[in-house]
């Protein structure tokens, strides 16, 4: 059947893509791991739908343990955690991230408890406990009605803390698509519960829509937005090994310095990871950032940090980092959210330590002073 084939392809792609995000050095980051968990969750939901279509629950009733868990509670939670982990530490530290996983935990415990009776037959819930289960079920319903709409809406407010305007655009689109799917699922589920409406056909459409999210994330998240920069490297990940060992990339003592330089290209994984640290985690906003800190994050020597940057960019470490800071200031100048900031405040916010270094670096990168650039950009 074509429909189930499409679902199976999406399930496989979601699992493979999630593993790539988790295991590869090009994609691995605090934010991307939650995107991977989101893809895994969608894959599990689609797998349960395939089980339902293929009537797998009849010969294998214990699969009901997986099916009855409301995995949908994890979708807004992982999407929120994905977004919040792309903001700076100041915003991130104010969020009680563990709270967004409480509804799923509550739902899982409640459903597993009932399935141990209804499915496994390990014990029988006493008559005195049935009323309690009903009350807990009403709380479960209340959580679904409040939590599933609330967290995506709250996530929209968190997007304003992202500094990269291009990043904001694709994440807003992702959040809009996923939120629309969640709201449609919630309305459909409530209609089936209270109006005795046959929701099977609608759920099939929603399942097909979920496959689109997986395919779209693969295309936009990797190839267009470039969570990893190099397309050839991505192709190698998809067609060869999912895991790249740093041991295979380490420089041996027997190599000569000339051989180092010849082997260093823009595909270098340490350089790719440095680019991601700058683009995703905005490490350049740390005014105390130096080669030692970067080397520690990358797991290489400070000398190799300089060598990678010098060979690939033709510039030194300080100028490389300052280019990111200048680009951050340029984005602030064009962003109405920062209209009340003066230029020096923008520079300090971007990681510069003084007005002198800020103005000198800005002039070096753009050929204009910050004031000249601001006047022209208006």
Secondary structure by P-SEA (a helix, b strand, c coil): caaaaaaaaaaaaaaaaaaaaccccccccaaaaaaaaaaaaaaaaaaaaaaaaacccccccccccccccccccaaaaaaaaaaaaaccaaaaaaccccccaaaaaaaaaaaaaaaaccccccccccccaaaaaaaaaaaaaaaaacccccaaaaaaaaccccccaaaaaaaaaaaaaaaaaaaaaaaaaaaaacccccaaaaaaaaaaaaaaaaaaaaacccccccccccaaaaaaaaccccccccccccccccccaaaaaaacccccaaaaaaaaaaacccccccccccaaaaaaaacccaaaaaaaaaaaccccaaaaaaaaaaaaaaaaaaccccccccaaaaaaaaccccaaaaaaaaaaaccccaaaaaaaac
